[in-house]
């Protein structure tokens, strides 16, 4: 019978996980900074090879996981209550929704989900034969951005969350990514495979967070530059990082039920405020109209547009610039954000866990994209503002400020939006820093917080790495590393789906398994 670890032992640093992941991270970033162009060229070739040869696999697995998640929700496994029959929820539905929305998307809907529709409108995929800049292109742009930012990624995160929560709450395994695959690991190999899995997760997550934070720093710089009429640079990004890092470190330090919960609910209210301002002070009827049309297009063409590849049209670069890279990014974040979502699942059935983590964020994001993306499409289509030229001149980080500059009291709105970006990014980073801290330990349980010193350590590391990359222009090579890291994370995600089914069937066949002492051990 395995010996139960003490609390202090479980919460201590696992050197076999921490140091390989940390050294790999620092080594990869150092190469990107010292041999910037050479590494960028090498990774560009490698990414192109992966996209051409495995893009079909990433896209098809994405669709399979979406269908698997829907089937799982309405299967007998969906009746299992996380934590046992008598477990009680620890979060209200509103707190859960806010944590799920802000912790999983964060800066994404403020950065990409605003600027992306204009790219799709002005450069739609060649295989659809849509004329750029037309109504059809505008409807496609809103629908495709909604597709990229809603159901697929939340299904990825949620199904991984179910796998981790099920074994953590119902089988009393450690709260870890590897535990979500234990049904596939022979018990004798778990001590070796667990640190290997977590080392890969540490490296992948840090690269992903660093690039996301780089985007956030540039967006904050763009906003303050427009308000105070100056050109942002390293000093601006440094000040922004110096503000953001303490916020998410202190929030993470205080725990999920305090700092993170307060941050996410406040940020969600700020999102709703800005969405209402743009909806009612902007082209209201146009936003509502294109929102309805794009939803219909999204529903009718979900499978078609989720599998857009350039077969028999090799000169169409759109799939390799948008759809396939998105799948890679979702796979990278899936086990790690699933780990975060698992911490909120206690007391809910698996069916509730899936539906709440997928449907409300999807509805919210569609309204958000329809509001901000629809406004951008209206300005471009009507000729009031050349948004497309503005993005090329000032970068995608300027997108929201181009929109807000057309509203009354624009400087005040832009200032408030900069504050929202700060807290939005702090909210997402908070969730990921806690995940980094947990998987760096020897086996924190689901009802425990990781050591605070590890939260602080990872919070500072992530912030400093993002700032160094931002000022050194090294983000592109690290984005290449993300594409490479996406492949093993795709395998982890699929493995967790299989493991989840095995664990679910086991618990269905033995619903009172906790009654025996051997199973408790």
N, C-alpha and C positions, 0 to 999 in steps of 0.2 A: 504494500500500500504506500503511495507516495507520501512524503513528509510535507505537512502544511508549512508554508513559509510564515514567519512572523511578520507583523505589520511593518516594522522597520526594514526588514530584509526586502519585502515586496516593493517598498517605496524608494529603495536605494537605486543609485545609478547603475545601469547595466552597461559595463564598458564594451562588451562585445557588440552592442547595438550603437552606442553613442559614438565611439571613436571611428569605426569604419565609415559611418554616414557622414560625420563631421569632416574627416580627412578628405573623403571623396568630394564633398561640397567645396571646401577651400581649394583643393587641387584643381577642380574643374573651373572655378571662377578665376583662379590665378592664371591658368592657361588662357582663359578668355581675355584677360586684361593684358598679359604680356605678349601673347601671339594672337592678337585680336583678329586680324585679317585672315591669317592662315587657318585659324580654328574656325572662323566664320565660313570660309570657303569649304573646308572639309565637312563641317556639319551641314552646310547647304546641300552638298552632294549626297551625304548620307540620308538626310531628310527626304530629298527627292527620290532616292532609291526606295526608302520605306514607304513613301506615299504611293509610288507607282506599283510596287509589288505587294503591299499589304493594306493599302487604302480600302480595298474591297472588304477585307476582313474586319477592319475597325468599324466600318459603316454597318456591315451586316450584323456584327455582334451587338452594336448599339440598338438596332431594331429588335433583335432577339431579346435583349434585356428589357426593353420597354414592354414587349408582349409578355415576357416572363413575369414582370412586376405586376401587371394587370391581372394575369391569371392567378398569381400567388395571393393577391388581395381577396379574391372570391373563392379560394380553395379552402378545404378544411383547416389547413395550416393557418389561415387568416384568423381563426377563432382563438388561437393561443394567446393568452395574456402574458405580456412580458413582465417577469417578476413573480409569476404564479397567480393562482386564481384569486387570492385575496390582496394582491398588490394594489396600492392606491397611487394615482397620478401625483407628481410633484410640481407640475406646472399647469396653469390654466391654458385654455385653447388660445387665448390672445397672446400670452407669453410664448407659447410653443410656436405659434405662427411667426411672431417677430423674431425669435431666435433662429428658426429655420430659414426665414427670408434673408435676414441680415448676415447670419453666420455662414450661409452657403454661397450667396451671390455677392454681397458687399459692394465693392467698388465696380463690379462688372456692369451692373445696370446703369451706373452713372457714367461710365466711360464708353464701353463698346455698344451697349444697347441703345445709345443715343446717336452715335456717329455711324453705326453700321447700316441703318436703313438707306442713308444717302449713297453709300457705296453700292448697295444692291440695286438701287434705283438707276444709278448712272452707269453701272457696269454689271448688268444681270448676266447669268450664265448663258453662253452661246447656244447650248442645247435646247433652251426653252424658246428661242426665237422671239424674244421680247425686245421691243425697241426702247433703248435707253431714254429716260426722262418722261415717258408717257404715263398715262393713268395705270395701264397694266403693270408697268415697272414699279410704280408707287405702291400698288396693292401687294405685289409680290414682295417688295422690300419689307413692308411691315410684317407680312405673314412669315417670311423666312427668318427674320430676326426673332420673332416670337418662337418659331420652331427651335432656333439655336439656343434660346435662353430659358426654355420652360421644361416641357415634359421629359425630354431625353435625359438632361443632366440631373433632374430631380429623381428620376427613376434610378439612375446609376447610384446616386448618393443614398437613396432610401433603401434599396435592396441590400447594399453593403451595411447600412445601419441596422437593418433587421437581422442580418447574419451575426453581427457583433453583439447586438443587444440580446439576442436569443441565448447565445452561449454564456454571456456575462451575467444576465439576470436569472436565467432558468437552469443553467448547468453549472453556475458558479465558477466559470473560468475567469482568468484575468481580463480586464477591459483592454483588448489589444486587437490590432488588425490581424495578426497571425491566428489568434483564437477563433476568428471567424472562419478559418479554414482548417481547424483541428480535425474535423470529420474526415478530411483527406490526408492528414499527416499520421503516419504510424507513431505511436506514443514514444517509442525509443528515439525517434528523429526530431521530436519537438524542441528539445534544448538546443539543437544545432540550427534547425530551420527558422525558428522564431527570431533570433537576432539577425539572421540574414535578411528575412523579410522586412524587418523594421529598419535595418540600415538603409535598404533601398528606399523605403518610405521617407526616411529623414532627408535623404539627398533630394528625392523628387519634390517633396513638399517645400523644402527651403528654396529651391530654384523657382518653383511656381509662385511662391509668396513674394520672393524678391522681385520678380518681373511685374507682378500685380502692384506691388508697392511702388515700383518705379513709375508705373502709369499713374498711380494716385498722386505721387509727388509732382509729376509734370502737370497734372490737371489742376492741382492747387496753385502751382506757379503760374499757370496760364490765367487763372482767375484773378489772383492778386495783381498780376501784371496789367490786366485790363482795367482793374479798379483804380490802381495808382499810377497807371501809364508808365510802366518801365518794362525792361526785358528781363524775364526770369533767368536765373542761372544757378550755379552751385550754392551760392549763399541762400537763395530762396529755398531750394530743396533741402538744404541743411537745417534751416529754421523749421520747415514743415516736418522733417523727420524728428527734430528735437521736441516738437509738440506732440506728434502722433505716438512716438515710442512710449513715453511715460503714461499716456492715456491707456493704451492697451495692456501695458505691463501691469499697471495698478489694477485695472479691471480684471485681468487674468489672475492676479495675485489674490483678489478678494473672492474668487470662485464663481462657478457658473450661476448659482442661484442669486448672487448679489450683483457684482459689477457687470457681467455679461448680460444679465436679464435687464438691468436698467438701461444699458447702452442700446440694446437692440429695440426695446419698446420705444425709447425716445427717438431713435433713428427712423423707425417705421412711421412714427407720427410726422416727422419732418418730410419723409417721402410723400405721405398723403397730402401734406400742406402744399408742397411744390407742384404736385400733380393737379391739385384743385386750382391753383393759381394759373397754370398754363392752360388748363382745360377751359376755364371760364373767362379768362382775359385774352385768350388766343382765338384762333379760328375754330370755335366750338363745334359748329355744324360739320365742318370738314373733318375734324378729329373723330366725331361720333360716326360719321359716314364711313370713313376709311377704316375705322376700328371694326365695324360690323362686316364690311366687305372682306377685309383681310382675315377675319376670323373664319368666314365661310370658305375662303381660299385655303386657309391653313387646314381646316377640317377635311375638305374634299381632296386635298393633295398631300396629306400627311406622309403617307408611305412613299409616294413618288418623289417628293422633295427632300425626304430623309435619306434618299439613296441616289442623289444626283452625283454621278461620276462622269468622267470624260471619255467613256468607251466610244470608240470610232470617231472621236473628235479630240485628238491629242492636243490641239492648239487652244483648247478651252482650259484656261488656268484657274477658273473660279473654284472648282471642287477642291483643288490642292491648296488654295489660299484660304478657304473658309470651312467647308464641311469636314474634311478629313482632319485638319489641325484642331478643330473644335472637339472632335471625338477623342483625340489624343489628350487634350487638356481635361476633358470630363473624366477620362479613365484615370488620369493622374490624381485628380482630386477625389474620385469616388470612394476608395477605401478610407481616406483620411477624413473627409467630411461625413462619411457614413459613421465613422468613429465618434465624431462630434454629435451627430443626431442620435446615436444610440444612448447617449447620456440623458436624453429627454424622454426615452420611451417607456420607462417604468410605469406600470399601471394601465397601459393602453394595450388593446389587442393589436395583433399584427395588421389586421385590416384597417383599424383606425390609424395606426402608425403610417401606413402607406398612403391612405387617402388624404390625411392632413398634411403630410410632407410633400405631396405632389400637386393636389388640386388647388388649394388657396394660393400658393406662390405662383402657380401657372396663371391663374386668373389675374392676380395683381400685376405680374410682369407684362401680360398682354395689354392691360390698361395703361401701364407705364410707357411701354413702347409705342402704343397707339397715340398717346398724348404727346410725348416728346418727339418721337420719330415722325408721327403724322404732322406735327407743326413744321418740322424741318422739310418734309416732303411738300407741304403746302407752300412754304416760302420759295423753294426751288422751282416748283411747277408753275406758280403764279408769277414768278419773276421779281417778287418783292425784295428778295435777298438771294445772292448767289452763294448759297451754303457750300456748294461743291468746291468753288474756288477758295472759299475761306478755310476749308479743311486742308486743302493743298498748301495754302500759304502759312497757316498757323498751327497745323497738326490736328489730329482728332481730339486731343485734349481740350481744344478750344470750342468744340461743338456746342456744348450747353450754353456757353457764354455768348455765342453768336445768336442763339435763340433768345436768351434772357435780355440781351441788349436792345431788343425790339419792344420791350415792355416798359410801362411807367415805373419809375423808381428802380431802374435797372441796376444801378450800383449797389443799392441796398439788397436787392434780390441776389446779385452775384456774391456779395459778401456773406449772406446767409447760406448760400449754396456751398461756398468754400468751407464753412463750418460744418455743414452736413457731410461733405466729402471726408473731412477729418474724422468725424465720429463713425461714418460708415466704414471707412477702411479700418479704423481701430476695432470695430465690432467684428469684422471678418477675421482680422489678424489675431484677435483675442481667442477665437475658437480654434484657430490653427496652432497658435503657440501652446495652448493647453494640450492639444493632441500631440505635438512634438514632445512635450514634457512627459506625458503619460507613456508613450511608446519608448521613451528613453529609460524607463524604470524596469525593474525585474518582474513586475506584475501587479500593478495597481488594480484594485477591484472596482466594480461599477459604481458603488456607493462612496468611493473615496476620491479625494482630490490629490493630484500629483504634488510632489514637494514644491514649495513656493520658490525655492532657489533655482529649480530647473525652469520654471516659468520665466523668471527674470532673465536667466541665462539665454534661453532661446529667443525671448523677446528682443533682447539687445542684439543678438547675433543677426537675426532676420532684418532688423532695422538698419544696422550698419552695412550689411551686405547689399541691401537695396540702394542705400545712398552711394556706396562706392561704385556700384554698377551704373547708377544714374549719371554721376559726374564723369565717369571714364568712358561712357558710350559702349559699355560691354553688355547691354541687355540682349542684343540680338544673338550673340553666341550662346548665352544661357537659354534663350528660347529654343535654340537648336538642341541643347542638352535636354530640355523638357520633352521634345519630340522623341528623343531616344529613350528617356525614362518612361514615356507613356506605354511602351510595349510591355515591359514586365508588369506594370500596374494594370494593364488590360487583362493579363493572365490572372492576376490576383482577383480582379473583379469577377471574372467568369468562375474562378475556383470557389469564390464565396457564394455564388448562386447555387452551385452544386452542393456545397457543404451545407447550405441553409436547408435545402430539401431533405438531406439525410438527417439533420438534427431535428427538423420539424416532424418528420415521420417517426423518428425515435420517440419524441415527446407525446405525439398523438397515440402511439401504441402503448405508452407507459405513462399515463397522465399523473400518477401518484408516485413517481420515481423518488421524490425526496423523502418518502416514508422509510426508506431503508438506509442503514448506517453506511453500507458499502458504497452506495451511490453518492451520499453526502461527501464522503472522502474523495 
